[in-house]
Amino acid sequence: DQQVKQNSPSLSVQEGRISILNCDYTNSMFDYFLWYKKYPAEGPTFLISISSIKDKNEDGRFTVFLNKSAKHLSLHIVPSQPGDSAVYFCAAGAGATNKLIFGTGTLLAVQP
Amino acid sequence: ETGVTQSPTHLIKTRGQQVTLRCSSQSGHNTVSWYQQALGQGPQFIFQYYREEENGRGNFPPRFSGLQFPNYSSELNVNALELDDSALYLCASSWGQGPEQYFGPGTRLTVT
């Protein structure tokens, strides 16, 4: 049972345009969500998080939107840059154990 | 500020052997979590250590065990290695019960 799903294995975007990465979840007990970026041969790098009590969080070029009724979140990157090309993972957690449940990732390719 | 470090980078073991992987947490962090990432998948939570005690465990058999030391560094031990244990093993550190976890570069384990 996959509680966090990223249904798009890959996404290609032109430099300067918006990248939108999507994530769906099934467990209504999740109370925080995070996005990580991963380059080959490196560990995931934390990008941005959002608490379940909010519907938007912004940090520079990165904005995360949370729609609790639809159990859906998205990461917007504006403007996209070639250095953003990486695998993006959505993760969710609940309670005090800090156990993160990850999606399977979306490979973003930003074309110059 | 020192980030999360892991050793070794790569490791090749034979089925049935035992392995120990090591992790040093980011300075100021007292919580360490371990994840297994198989090819094409998102990281899967193995367990977490907080103040030297196990604080949550994922769906992994008892042959996966761990330790956390007073300086908050940690070890992951896997006994009776199986071919399916071949994966990237990631360590992440965090402060207390905060949701944001910071990952090391991982150890690539190959079991032949």
Backbone of each chain as ProteinMPNN parsed JSONL, in Angstrom:
{"seq_chain_A": "DQQVKQNSPSLSVQEGRISILNCDYTNSMFDYFLWYKKYPAEGPTFLISISSIKDKNEDGRFTVFLNKSAKHLSLHIVPSQPGDSAVYFCAAGAGATNKLIFGTGTLLAVQP", "coords_chain_A": {"N_chain_A": [[0.846, -1.195, 0.0], [0.858, 1.957, -1.145], [1.381, 4.903, 0.352], [2.126, 7.432, -0.358], [2.194, 8.981, -3.404], [3.735, 9.574, -6.502], [2.802, 10.225, -9.51], [3.857, 10.884, -11.959], [6.577, 9.848, -13.648], [8.502, 11.327, -14.957], [9.393, 14.661, -16.098], [9.598, 17.271, -18.411], [10.839, 20.502, -18.977], [11.093, 23.82, -20.268], [13.84, 26.049, -19.846], [13.401, 28.797, -17.641], [10.649, 28.631, -17.632], [7.711, 27.519, -15.78], [7.957, 24.828, -13.475], [5.974, 22.153, -12.446], [5.471, 19.916, -9.994], [3.843, 17.036, -8.886], [2.056, 15.389, -6.197], [0.359, 12.835, -4.491], [-1.482, 11.679, -1.647], [-2.604, 9.205, 0.72], [-3.082, 8.886, 3.413], [-4.763, 10.426, 5.902], [-3.747, 11.182, 8.298], [-1.256, 12.272, 8.102], [0.805, 14.954, 9.054], [2.724, 16.668, 8.201], [4.596, 17.681, 5.336], [7.148, 17.219, 2.906], [9.556, 18.268, 0.457], [12.16, 16.901, -1.448], [15.235, 17.105, -3.245], [17.201, 15.208, -5.462], [20.363, 14.495, -6.658], [22.244, 12.353, -8.883], [24.281, 9.929, -7.238], [24.332, 11.312, -4.862], [22.991, 12.157, -1.597], [19.495, 12.78, -0.756], [18.464, 16.192, -0.885], [17.121, 18.543, 1.275], [14.392, 20.617, 0.41], [11.942, 22.171, 0.823], [9.24, 22.526, 3.143], [5.917, 21.824, 4.444], [3.387, 22.39, 6.788], [0.442, 20.604, 7.838], [-1.465, 22.394, 8.623], [-1.33, 24.544, 7.051], [-1.788, 25.986, 3.731], [-0.055, 26.813, 1.862], [3.388, 27.375, 1.201], [6.269, 29.28, 0.804], [9.493, 29.678, -0.631], [11.799, 31.484, -1.897], [12.393, 30.601, -5.205], [10.808, 28.409, -4.976], [7.665, 27.005, -4.283], [5.294, 25.428, -2.278], [2.175, 23.87, -2.454], [-0.673, 22.858, -0.663], [-3.451, 20.779, -0.742], [-5.719, 19.716, 1.23], [-8.25, 18.534, 1.193], [-8.306, 17.251, -1.221], [-6.197, 15.612, -0.835], [-3.642, 16.21, -1.887], [-0.554, 17.516, -3.006], [1.643, 20.007, -4.369], [4.646, 21.052, -5.988], [5.974, 24.035, -7.031], [8.243, 25.447, -9.246], [9.704, 28.364, -10.051], [11.556, 30.847, -11.738], [12.316, 27.988, -13.789], [15.504, 26.397, -13.823], [18.436, 25.124, -15.506], [20.093, 23.831, -13.608], [18.246, 22.822, -11.866], [17.562, 20.357, -12.686], [16.963, 17.151, -11.741], [16.076, 14.364, -9.574], [13.006, 14.562, -7.943], [11.615, 14.143, -4.797], [8.677, 13.599, -2.997], [7.655, 13.673, 0.37], [6.12, 12.47, 3.386], [4.969, 12.812, 6.775], [4.008, 11.853, 10.145], [3.087, 12.536, 13.514], [5.367, 11.853, 16.264], [7.546, 10.325, 15.561], [9.076, 10.979, 13.41], [9.228, 9.432, 11.135], [9.549, 9.249, 7.751], [7.574, 8.948, 4.87], [8.145, 8.2, 1.608], [7.523, 9.201, -1.799], [7.867, 7.769, -5.13], [9.361, 9.371, -6.703], [10.056, 11.991, -9.14], [11.553, 12.616, -12.166], [12.986, 15.513, -13.124], [13.687, 17.387, -15.939], [15.284, 20.163, -17.079], [15.367, 22.022, -19.837], [17.828, 23.838, -21.629]], "CA_chain_A": [[0.0, 0.0, 0.0], [1.718, 3.116, -1.256], [0.661, 6.009, 0.957], [2.533, 8.664, -1.032], [2.339, 8.616, -4.806], [4.105, 10.547, -7.517], [2.356, 9.469, -10.677], [4.628, 11.238, -13.15], [7.973, 9.457, -13.469], [9.409, 12.327, -15.509], [8.824, 15.93, -16.538], [10.567, 18.091, -19.137], [10.402, 21.9, -18.975], [12.067, 24.763, -20.822], [14.446, 27.001, -18.911], [12.642, 30.026, -17.481], [9.222, 28.352, -17.462], [7.346, 26.949, -14.482], [7.892, 23.376, -13.296], [4.98, 21.769, -11.441], [5.601, 18.504, -9.628], [2.656, 16.671, -8.133], [2.153, 14.301, -5.232], [-0.902, 12.494, -3.845], [-1.311, 10.83, -0.477], [-3.842, 8.546, 1.126], [-3.233, 8.861, 4.868], [-5.188, 11.745, 6.394], [-3.052, 11.468, 9.553], [-0.008, 12.996, 7.85], [0.693, 16.352, 9.484], [3.691, 17.534, 7.532], [5.006, 17.2, 4.019], [8.433, 17.79, 2.527], [10.088, 17.979, -0.873], [13.608, 16.723, -1.521], [15.837, 17.005, -4.567], [18.313, 14.265, -5.402], [21.243, 14.322, -7.801], [22.891, 11.035, -8.874], [25.427, 9.703, -6.347], [24.246, 12.16, -3.674], [21.788, 11.956, -0.807], [18.445, 13.782, -0.982], [18.657, 17.513, -0.293], [15.85, 19.146, 1.689], [14.04, 21.837, -0.309], [10.88, 22.967, 1.421], [8.249, 21.709, 3.843], [4.663, 22.49, 4.764], [2.567, 21.768, 7.817], [-0.921, 20.353, 7.379], [-2.35, 23.501, 8.992], [-1.161, 25.595, 6.046], [-2.054, 25.542, 2.372], [0.99, 27.312, 0.964], [4.638, 27.823, 1.794], [7.095, 29.79, -0.285], [10.891, 29.937, -0.311], [12.487, 31.843, -3.138], [11.753, 30.112, -6.438], [10.047, 27.196, -4.666], [6.414, 27.158, -3.548], [4.544, 24.185, -2.124], [0.748, 24.046, -2.223], [-1.297, 21.675, -0.072], [-4.909, 20.703, -0.816], [-6.025, 18.604, 2.138], [-9.487, 17.851, 0.807], [-7.964, 16.372, -2.339], [-4.997, 14.872, -0.446], [-2.737, 16.492, -3.001], [0.339, 18.657, -2.896], [2.434, 20.264, -5.563], [5.819, 21.921, -5.86], [6.144, 24.899, -8.175], [9.569, 26.045, -9.356], [9.625, 29.458, -11.012], [11.658, 30.19, -13.039], [13.122, 26.768, -13.791], [16.884, 26.571, -14.284], [19.037, 23.812, -15.827], [20.594, 23.218, -12.377], [17.142, 22.183, -11.142], [17.393, 19.008, -13.221], [17.239, 16.192, -10.681], [14.883, 13.623, -9.155], [12.321, 15.227, -6.833], [10.819, 13.238, -3.971], [7.706, 14.087, -2.044], [7.659, 12.839, 1.572], [5.114, 12.859, 4.37], [5.181, 12.232, 8.091], [2.976, 12.097, 11.151], [3.428, 12.237, 14.885], [6.658, 12.211, 16.83], [8.646, 9.421, 15.232], [9.87, 11.488, 12.288], [9.297, 8.466, 10.036], [9.098, 9.855, 6.509], [7.13, 8.071, 3.802], [8.523, 8.847, 0.366], [7.029, 8.771, -3.09], [8.879, 7.11, -5.957], [10.184, 10.388, -7.349], [9.826, 12.49, -10.49], [12.785, 13.125, -12.78], [12.772, 16.795, -13.809], [14.733, 17.807, -16.882], [15.081, 21.548, -17.515], [16.092, 22.174, -21.099], [18.312, 25.213, -21.839]], "C_chain_A": [[0.882, 1.245, 0.0], [0.958, 4.348, -0.769], [0.981, 7.351, 0.309], [2.86, 8.308, -2.476], [2.758, 9.805, -5.658], [3.874, 9.852, -8.851], [3.101, 9.809, -11.964], [6.082, 10.866, -12.939], [8.943, 10.526, -13.967], [8.649, 13.547, -15.995], [9.928, 16.711, -17.235], [10.014, 19.497, -19.303], [11.489, 22.757, -19.61], [12.577, 25.704, -19.727], [13.622, 28.285, -18.862], [11.152, 29.824, -17.276], [8.976, 27.776, -16.069], [7.405, 25.419, -14.535], [6.883, 23.099, -12.192], [5.095, 20.277, -11.207], [4.474, 18.16, -8.658], [2.858, 15.447, -7.247], [0.775, 14.084, -4.611], [-0.635, 11.588, -2.65], [-2.661, 10.276, -0.044], [-4.113, 8.647, 2.626], [-3.557, 10.264, 5.402], [-4.516, 12.109, 7.723], [-1.721, 12.19, 9.339], [-0.17, 14.443, 8.304], [1.827, 17.23, 8.999], [4.169, 16.843, 6.264], [6.291, 17.932, 3.623], [8.744, 17.435, 1.075], [11.613, 17.914, -0.787], [14.016, 16.65, -2.979], [17.033, 16.063, -4.456], [19.058, 14.225, -6.73], [21.826, 12.914, -7.737], [24.097, 11.013, -7.941], [25.46, 10.667, -5.153], [23.011, 11.773, -2.87], [20.75, 13.008, -1.129], [18.761, 15.081, -0.236], [17.298, 18.122, 0.031], [15.617, 20.458, 0.949], [13.095, 22.725, 0.485], [9.887, 22.027, 2.095], [6.979, 22.525, 4.058], [3.93, 21.69, 5.824], [1.15, 21.593, 7.292], [-1.891, 21.468, 7.751], [-2.24, 24.664, 8.012], [-1.56, 25.068, 4.675], [-1.0, 26.036, 1.381], [2.222, 27.68, 1.776], [5.594, 28.158, 0.651], [8.511, 30.028, 0.203], [11.629, 30.199, -1.612], [11.726, 31.379, -4.36], [10.817, 28.929, -6.197], [8.806, 27.528, -3.835], [5.741, 25.801, -3.469], [3.106, 24.543, -1.781], [0.175, 22.742, -1.68], [-2.816, 21.793, -0.165], [-5.352, 19.482, -0.022], [-7.28, 17.847, 1.708], [-9.227, 16.88, -0.335], [-6.799, 15.452, -2.014], [-3.939, 14.982, -1.544], [-1.824, 17.648, -2.644], [1.168, 18.787, -4.155], [3.583, 21.199, -5.222], [5.938, 22.715, -7.15], [7.549, 25.504, -8.131], [9.499, 27.099, -10.454], [10.738, 30.483, -10.754], [12.543, 28.953, -12.945], [14.501, 27.061, -14.392], [17.478, 25.199, -14.591], [19.585, 23.087, -14.591], [19.52, 22.576, -11.527], [16.916, 20.758, -11.622], [17.873, 17.984, -12.201], [15.983, 15.335, -10.487], [14.306, 14.322, -7.927], [11.429, 14.215, -6.11], [9.896, 14.046, -3.077], [7.754, 13.137, -0.843], [6.637, 13.367, 2.558], [5.399, 12.175, 5.689], [4.056, 12.585, 9.031], [3.533, 11.776, 12.519], [4.874, 12.53, 15.218], [7.808, 11.321, 16.389], [9.499, 9.919, 14.082], [10.05, 10.482, 11.171], [8.743, 9.147, 8.798], [8.72, 8.764, 5.52], [7.368, 8.805, 2.496], [7.715, 8.319, -0.808], [8.178, 8.183, -3.9], [9.706, 8.09, -6.77], [9.728, 10.757, -8.751], [11.126, 13.08, -11.008], [12.456, 14.383, -13.576], [13.972, 17.103, -14.695], [14.397, 19.211, -17.348], [15.986, 21.782, -18.71], [16.534, 23.619, -21.295], [17.658, 25.855, -23.065]], "O_chain_A": [[1.554, 1.556, 0.983], [0.0, 4.782, -1.408], [0.2, 8.297, 0.412], [3.697, 7.444, -2.74], [2.203, 10.898, -5.544], [4.658, 8.997, -9.264], [2.981, 9.089, -12.955], [6.765, 11.498, -12.133], [10.066, 10.63, -13.473], [7.45, 13.494, -16.266], [11.047, 16.809, -16.732], [8.868, 19.677, -19.716], [12.674, 22.446, -19.497], [11.843, 26.093, -18.818], [13.197, 28.802, -19.895], [10.459, 30.726, -16.804], [9.906, 27.575, -15.287], [6.964, 24.8, -15.503], [6.921, 23.725, -11.132], [4.847, 19.473, -12.105], [4.194, 18.912, -7.724], [3.706, 14.594, -7.509], [0.1, 15.046, -4.246], [0.328, 10.82, -2.647], [-3.714, 10.808, -0.394], [-5.257, 8.508, 3.059], [-2.722, 11.167, 5.354], [-4.694, 13.221, 8.22], [-1.122, 12.671, 10.301], [-1.167, 15.089, 7.979], [1.891, 18.41, 9.344], [4.15, 15.619, 6.139], [6.49, 19.099, 3.959], [8.257, 16.438, 0.542], [12.259, 18.746, -0.149], [13.255, 16.197, -3.834], [17.785, 16.111, -3.482], [18.475, 13.959, -7.781], [21.901, 12.332, -6.655], [24.848, 11.986, -7.872], [26.498, 10.82, -4.509], [22.094, 11.14, -3.394], [21.083, 14.035, -1.719], [19.259, 15.065, 0.89], [16.427, 18.208, -0.835], [16.508, 21.304, 0.862], [13.404, 23.879, 0.78], [9.712, 20.882, 1.676], [6.964, 23.743, 3.881], [3.865, 20.463, 5.76], [0.707, 22.333, 6.413], [-3.018, 21.495, 7.257], [-2.966, 25.651, 8.127], [-1.661, 23.858, 4.472], [-1.055, 25.709, 0.195], [2.125, 28.218, 2.879], [5.709, 27.42, -0.328], [8.718, 30.52, 1.312], [12.028, 29.279, -2.326], [10.556, 31.717, -4.538], [10.113, 28.497, -7.109], [8.882, 28.232, -2.828], [5.628, 25.1, -4.475], [2.847, 25.399, -0.936], [0.495, 21.66, -2.171], [-3.398, 22.784, 0.277], [-5.359, 18.362, -0.531], [-7.343, 16.626, 1.856], [-9.846, 15.818, -0.412], [-6.444, 14.598, -2.826], [-3.423, 13.984, -2.047], [-2.258, 18.637, -2.054], [1.37, 17.829, -4.901], [3.504, 22.015, -4.304], [5.995, 22.14, -8.237], [7.982, 26.01, -7.096], [9.269, 26.788, -11.622], [10.852, 30.956, -9.624], [13.432, 28.894, -12.096], [14.643, 27.851, -15.326], [17.063, 24.205, -13.994], [19.547, 21.858, -14.533], [19.827, 21.863, -10.572], [16.143, 20.022, -11.009], [19.05, 17.957, -11.844], [14.964, 15.549, -11.143], [15.033, 14.636, -6.985], [10.608, 13.532, -6.721], [10.296, 15.047, -2.483], [7.882, 11.925, -1.02], [6.323, 14.558, 2.57], [5.994, 11.098, 5.728], [3.256, 13.484, 8.768], [4.345, 10.865, 12.676], [5.53, 13.337, 14.56], [8.944, 11.543, 16.807], [10.548, 9.339, 13.802], [10.936, 10.65, 10.334], [7.59, 9.578, 8.791], [9.444, 7.784, 5.349], [6.855, 9.906, 2.295], [7.282, 7.167, -0.823], [9.312, 8.107, -3.428], [10.649, 7.69, -7.453], [9.104, 9.961, -9.454], [11.728, 13.94, -10.365], [11.74, 14.328, -14.576], [15.119, 17.08, -14.247], [13.344, 19.432, -17.947], [17.211, 21.742, -18.601], [15.725, 24.535, -21.151], [17.949, 27.006, -23.389]]}, "seq_chain_B": "ETGVTQSPTHLIKTRGQQVTLRCSSQSGHNTVSWYQQALGQGPQFIFQYYREEENGRGNFPPRFSGLQFPNYSSELNVNALELDDSALYLCASSWGQGPEQYFGPGTRLTVT", "coords_chain_B": {"N_chain_B": [[29.552, 24.537, 9.877], [29.118, 21.084, 10.063], [28.03, 18.678, 7.749], [25.931, 15.73, 7.295], [27.688, 12.733, 7.392], [28.725, 9.658, 5.859], [29.993, 6.323, 6.009], [31.212, 3.19, 4.711], [31.646, 4.504, 1.313], [31.057, 2.814, -0.811], [30.335, -0.69, -0.921], [30.945, -4.135, -1.157], [29.516, -7.204, -0.59], [29.138, -10.679, 0.307], [26.41, -12.951, -0.008], [24.871, -13.908, 3.037], [26.836, -12.891, 4.672], [27.782, -10.351, 7.144], [27.238, -6.851, 7.723], [28.375, -3.567, 8.585], [27.368, -0.285, 8.682], [28.179, 3.189, 8.854], [27.423, 6.373, 10.357], [27.674, 9.83, 10.769], [26.099, 12.359, 12.459], [24.699, 15.581, 11.521], [26.161, 18.492, 12.898], [24.899, 19.433, 16.049], [22.551, 18.041, 15.797], [20.426, 15.522, 17.197], [19.074, 13.284, 16.528], [18.846, 10.388, 14.578], [18.029, 8.846, 11.544], [17.55, 5.935, 9.546], [17.448, 4.868, 6.169], [16.482, 2.78, 3.432], [17.155, 2.685, 0.028], [16.031, 1.311, -2.795], [16.725, 0.578, -6.244], [15.174, 2.849, -8.418], [13.157, 3.429, -6.653], [11.61, 5.245, -3.896], [13.198, 6.354, -0.832], [13.015, 4.02, 1.888], [11.873, 3.812, 5.174], [13.869, 2.578, 7.783], [14.669, 2.527, 10.601], [14.728, 4.696, 13.518], [16.812, 6.605, 15.683], [16.841, 8.196, 18.766], [18.327, 10.072, 21.182], [19.925, 7.847, 21.85], [18.162, 5.717, 21.927], [15.98, 3.396, 20.264], [13.512, 4.776, 18.246], [11.038, 4.198, 16.821], [10.291, 2.098, 14.076], [10.517, 0.723, 10.831], [9.128, -1.518, 8.352], [11.057, -3.767, 8.502], [13.092, -6.713, 8.866], [14.311, -8.305, 11.957], [17.042, -8.752, 11.559], [18.106, -6.457, 10.705], [19.643, -4.054, 12.491], [20.507, -1.488, 14.905], [22.507, 1.191, 16.327], [22.964, 3.986, 18.472], [25.307, 6.387, 19.424], [26.769, 8.183, 22.281], [27.721, 10.584, 21.168], [25.92, 11.034, 19.22], [26.394, 9.875, 16.754], [25.859, 7.042, 14.559], [25.241, 3.536, 13.909], [24.377, 1.124, 11.429], [23.541, -2.179, 11.316], [23.536, -5.136, 9.443], [22.633, -8.407, 9.374], [23.221, -11.752, 8.063], [23.145, -11.339, 5.179], [21.133, -10.78, 2.282], [20.424, -11.143, -1.244], [18.542, -9.222, -2.004], [19.074, -7.161, -0.301], [20.745, -5.447, -1.477], [21.28, -2.137, -2.141], [20.956, 1.469, -1.835], [21.937, 2.881, 1.124], [20.769, 5.204, 3.293], [21.439, 7.745, 5.617], [19.941, 9.987, 7.866], [19.821, 13.049, 9.634], [18.376, 14.928, 12.334], [16.933, 17.543, 14.4], [15.73, 16.733, 17.486], [12.271, 16.284, 17.519], [11.698, 17.514, 15.191], [10.449, 17.893, 11.83], [12.121, 18.142, 9.594], [14.588, 16.493, 7.882], [17.997, 15.81, 7.323], [20.032, 14.559, 4.885], [22.73, 12.222, 4.441], [25.318, 11.288, 2.022], [24.995, 8.632, 1.471], [25.493, 5.019, 1.46], [26.456, 2.705, -0.853], [25.466, -0.5, -1.115], [26.299, -3.643, -2.293], [25.239, -6.89, -2.729], [26.406, -10.034, -3.416]], "CA_chain_B": [[28.618, 23.473, 10.258], [29.421, 19.853, 9.337], [26.84, 17.952, 7.336], [25.865, 14.307, 7.6], [28.665, 11.945, 6.658], [28.514, 8.219, 5.94], [31.092, 5.497, 5.525], [31.982, 3.568, 3.534], [30.863, 4.988, 0.189], [30.615, 1.62, -1.516], [30.672, -1.919, -0.222], [30.485, -5.359, -1.807], [29.497, -8.315, 0.354], [28.584, -11.934, -0.178], [25.198, -13.406, 0.68], [25.121, -14.574, 4.308], [27.763, -12.117, 5.5], [27.247, -9.278, 7.965], [27.817, -5.559, 7.345], [28.127, -2.422, 9.467], [27.455, 1.017, 8.031], [28.346, 4.225, 9.867], [26.858, 7.681, 10.046], [27.879, 10.932, 11.716], [25.006, 13.308, 12.256], [25.042, 16.989, 11.369], [26.434, 19.068, 14.215], [23.709, 19.987, 16.701], [21.406, 17.139, 15.639], [20.472, 14.423, 18.139], [18.217, 12.21, 16.035], [19.345, 9.788, 13.338], [17.134, 7.889, 10.907], [18.151, 5.171, 8.457], [16.541, 4.533, 5.076], [16.991, 1.945, 2.345], [16.598, 3.081, -1.257], [16.262, 0.383, -3.898], [16.778, 1.24, -7.542], [13.893, 3.277, -8.961], [12.182, 3.615, -5.586], [11.922, 6.243, -2.896], [13.764, 5.785, 0.396], [12.116, 3.318, 2.811], [12.309, 4.001, 6.556], [14.28, 1.366, 8.498], [14.429, 2.88, 12.007], [15.211, 5.992, 13.974], [17.368, 6.654, 17.027], [16.746, 9.497, 19.44], [18.969, 9.951, 22.5], [20.484, 6.489, 21.962], [17.108, 4.71, 21.999], [15.215, 3.247, 19.04], [12.304, 5.585, 18.341], [10.259, 3.931, 15.621], [10.9, 1.118, 13.189], [9.729, 0.404, 9.655], [8.833, -2.912, 8.093], [12.303, -4.48, 8.224], [13.253, -7.831, 9.814], [15.233, -8.056, 13.083], [18.465, -8.81, 11.2], [18.513, -5.049, 10.592], [19.704, -3.495, 13.837], [21.268, -0.259, 14.927], [22.995, 1.769, 17.576], [23.35, 5.389, 18.461], [26.323, 6.621, 20.442], [26.56, 9.451, 23.01], [27.981, 11.764, 20.318], [24.804, 10.996, 18.265], [26.675, 9.09, 15.56], [25.021, 5.841, 14.544], [25.588, 2.405, 13.067], [23.361, 0.202, 10.951], [24.083, -3.511, 11.14], [22.655, -6.077, 8.756], [23.139, -9.777, 9.452], [22.712, -12.736, 7.092], [22.795, -10.549, 3.996], [20.432, -11.391, 1.163], [20.633, -10.404, -2.492], [17.624, -8.08, -2.03], [19.582, -6.076, 0.552], [21.509, -4.535, -2.331], [20.542, -0.866, -2.184], [21.622, 2.63, -1.27], [21.516, 3.083, 2.505], [20.85, 6.627, 3.602], [21.306, 8.182, 6.993], [19.458, 11.361, 7.945], [19.793, 13.55, 11.006], [17.443, 16.018, 12.607], [16.972, 17.982, 15.801], [14.561, 16.351, 18.244], [11.122, 15.763, 16.776], [11.45, 18.346, 14.015], [10.211, 17.056, 10.656], [13.106, 18.279, 8.519], [15.714, 15.587, 8.021], [19.086, 16.139, 6.419], [20.583, 13.274, 4.483], [24.097, 12.034, 4.005], [25.441, 10.871, 0.62], [24.61, 7.235, 1.321], [26.426, 3.902, 1.229], [25.934, 1.77, -1.863], [25.777, -1.875, -0.746], [26.017, -4.665, -3.299], [25.334, -8.242, -2.19], [26.536, -10.986, -4.539]], "C_chain_B": [[28.895, 22.234, 9.408], [28.14, 19.132, 9.004], [26.91, 16.498, 7.757], [26.9, 13.568, 6.749], [28.397, 10.467, 6.876], [29.75, 7.496, 5.423], [30.713, 4.023, 5.629], [31.065, 4.095, 2.432], [30.24, 3.827, -0.575], [31.086, 0.391, -0.747], [30.125, -3.097, -1.018], [30.611, -6.492, -0.808], [28.895, -9.541, -0.322], [27.362, -12.31, 0.646], [25.563, -14.195, 1.94], [26.064, -13.82, 5.232], [27.014, -11.049, 6.296], [27.936, -7.973, 7.561], [27.462, -4.505, 8.394], [28.358, -1.137, 8.686], [27.454, 2.095, 9.106], [27.862, 5.578, 9.392], [27.216, 8.668, 11.153], [26.836, 11.995, 11.433], [25.542, 14.728, 12.07], [25.202, 17.587, 12.764], [25.176, 19.725, 14.779], [22.491, 19.107, 16.598], [21.542, 15.935, 16.563], [19.634, 13.221, 17.711], [18.763, 11.707, 14.705], [18.33, 8.77, 12.838], [17.882, 7.2, 9.774], [17.07, 4.796, 7.448], [17.265, 3.617, 4.091], [16.338, 2.419, 1.053], [16.997, 2.077, -2.325], [16.18, 1.162, -5.206], [15.373, 1.588, -8.036], [12.807, 3.516, -7.937], [12.551, 4.806, -4.712], [12.536, 5.581, -1.67], [12.687, 5.152, 1.281], [12.7, 3.404, 4.22], [12.651, 2.662, 7.197], [14.022, 1.548, 9.988], [15.037, 4.221, 12.327], [15.765, 5.851, 15.39], [17.326, 8.083, 17.556], [17.287, 9.304, 20.842], [19.326, 8.498, 22.809], [19.43, 5.389, 22.087], [16.407, 4.61, 20.639], [13.869, 3.939, 19.228], [11.47, 5.41, 17.077], [11.015, 3.024, 14.682], [9.957, 0.871, 12.019], [9.588, -1.103, 9.51], [10.084, -3.666, 7.624], [12.504, -5.569, 9.271], [14.291, -7.506, 10.883], [16.708, -8.143, 12.707], [19.002, -7.418, 10.823], [18.482, -4.471, 12.009], [20.585, -2.256, 13.825], [21.706, 0.146, 16.315], [23.122, 3.264, 17.376], [24.267, 5.62, 19.649], [26.095, 7.967, 21.128], [26.847, 10.698, 22.183], [26.972, 11.857, 19.173], [25.139, 10.332, 16.937], [25.937, 7.761, 15.663], [25.623, 4.774, 13.635], [24.336, 1.655, 12.649], [24.049, -1.126, 10.706], [23.05, -4.383, 10.427], [23.323, -7.444, 8.792], [22.554, -10.632, 8.343], [22.245, -12.053, 5.818], [22.133, -11.391, 2.915], [20.641, -10.524, -0.075], [19.777, -9.132, -2.542], [18.053, -6.934, -1.11], [20.442, -5.107, -0.247], [20.703, -3.264, -2.547], [21.474, 0.251, -1.76], [21.073, 2.832, 0.139], [21.82, 4.522, 2.901], [20.643, 6.863, 5.09], [20.841, 9.63, 6.969], [19.468, 11.802, 9.398], [18.832, 14.721, 11.123], [17.568, 16.4, 14.074], [15.651, 17.596, 16.477], [13.477, 15.777, 17.367], [10.775, 16.62, 15.574], [11.325, 17.506, 12.763], [11.324, 17.097, 9.612], [14.312, 17.397, 8.805], [16.735, 15.891, 6.938], [19.897, 14.874, 6.158], [22.072, 13.339, 4.182], [24.116, 11.526, 2.564], [25.081, 9.408, 0.381], [25.787, 6.276, 1.18], [25.764, 2.956, 0.237], [26.406, 0.372, -1.5], [25.365, -2.81, -1.878], [26.242, -6.027, -2.66], [25.343, -9.219, -3.363], [26.384, -12.425, -4.055]], "O_chain_B": [[28.909, 22.313, 8.179], [27.261, 18.982, 9.853], [27.82, 16.083, 8.476], [26.972, 13.76, 5.536], [27.909, 10.061, 7.93], [30.454, 7.977, 4.534], [29.973, 3.64, 6.534], [29.846, 4.129, 2.6], [29.063, 3.853, -0.935], [32.086, 0.423, -0.03], [28.99, -3.066, -1.493], [31.681, -6.718, -0.244], [28.244, -9.455, -1.363], [27.29, -12.025, 1.841], [26.453, -15.045, 1.913], [26.093, -14.073, 6.436], [25.805, -10.865, 6.153], [29.081, -7.986, 7.11], [26.395, -4.548, 9.005], [29.423, -0.935, 8.102], [26.81, 1.943, 10.145], [27.885, 5.891, 8.201], [27.073, 8.363, 12.337], [26.707, 12.472, 10.305], [26.685, 15.029, 12.415], [24.474, 17.233, 13.692], [24.482, 20.47, 14.087], [21.481, 19.386, 17.244], [22.632, 15.381, 16.707], [19.506, 12.251, 18.459], [19.1, 12.494, 13.82], [17.834, 7.94, 13.601], [18.737, 7.801, 9.124], [15.943, 4.456, 7.809], [18.486, 3.673, 3.939], [15.115, 2.543, 0.981], [18.163, 2.002, -2.713], [15.633, 2.264, -5.257], [14.49, 0.731, -8.07], [11.66, 3.777, -8.297], [13.67, 5.314, -4.781], [12.406, 4.37, -1.491], [11.584, 5.685, 1.406], [13.875, 3.105, 4.433], [11.85, 1.727, 7.172], [13.238, 0.803, 10.575], [15.762, 4.807, 11.523], [15.249, 5.074, 16.194], [17.722, 9.035, 16.883], [16.78, 8.482, 21.605], [19.054, 7.997, 23.9], [19.78, 4.235, 22.333], [16.255, 5.613, 19.941], [13.177, 3.725, 20.223], [11.228, 6.373, 16.35], [12.227, 3.158, 14.508], [8.74, 0.816, 12.196], [9.89, -1.862, 10.431], [10.149, -4.14, 6.489], [12.136, -5.387, 10.432], [15.059, -6.554, 10.742], [17.555, -7.657, 13.457], [20.206, -7.237, 10.645], [17.428, -4.407, 12.642], [21.314, -2.004, 12.865], [21.337, -0.459, 17.322], [23.354, 3.746, 16.267], [24.028, 5.108, 20.743], [25.332, 8.798, 20.635], [26.286, 11.76, 22.455], [27.145, 12.663, 18.258], [24.271, 10.227, 16.071], [25.447, 7.399, 16.733], [26.401, 5.066, 12.726], [23.367, 1.558, 13.402], [25.033, -1.192, 9.969], [21.864, -4.372, 10.756], [24.438, -7.615, 8.301], [21.528, -10.292, 7.755], [21.084, -12.176, 5.427], [22.508, -12.537, 2.666], [20.985, -9.345, 0.019], [20.215, -8.099, -3.049], [17.457, -5.857, -1.141], [20.824, -4.054, 0.263], [19.588, -3.302, -3.067], [22.621, 0.019, -1.379], [19.86, 2.941, 0.319], [22.96, 4.983, 2.85], [19.781, 6.255, 5.723], [21.299, 10.415, 6.139], [19.157, 11.015, 10.293], [18.523, 15.403, 10.146], [18.199, 15.709, 14.874], [14.585, 18.073, 16.087], [13.731, 14.883, 16.56], [9.697, 16.482, 14.997], [12.021, 16.5, 12.631], [11.45, 16.164, 8.819], [14.97, 17.536, 9.836], [16.389, 16.187, 5.794], [20.379, 14.217, 7.081], [22.598, 14.358, 3.734], [23.063, 11.351, 1.951], [24.884, 8.987, -0.759], [26.903, 6.664, 0.834], [24.655, 2.472, 0.462], [27.6, 0.08, -1.565], [24.231, -2.772, -2.355], [27.313, -6.29, -2.112], [24.429, -9.239, -4.187], [26.464, -13.357, -4.856]]}, "name": "protein", "num_of_chains": 2, "seq": "DQQVKQNSPSLSVQEGRISILNCDYTNSMFDYFLWYKKYPAEGPTFLISISSIKDKNEDGRFTVFLNKSAKHLSLHIVPSQPGDSAVYFCAAGAGATNKLIFGTGTLLAVQPETGVTQSPTHLIKTRGQQVTLRCSSQSGHNTVSWYQQALGQGPQFIFQYYREEENGRGNFPPRFSGLQFPNYSSELNVNALELDDSALYLCASSWGQGPEQYFGPGTRLTVT"}
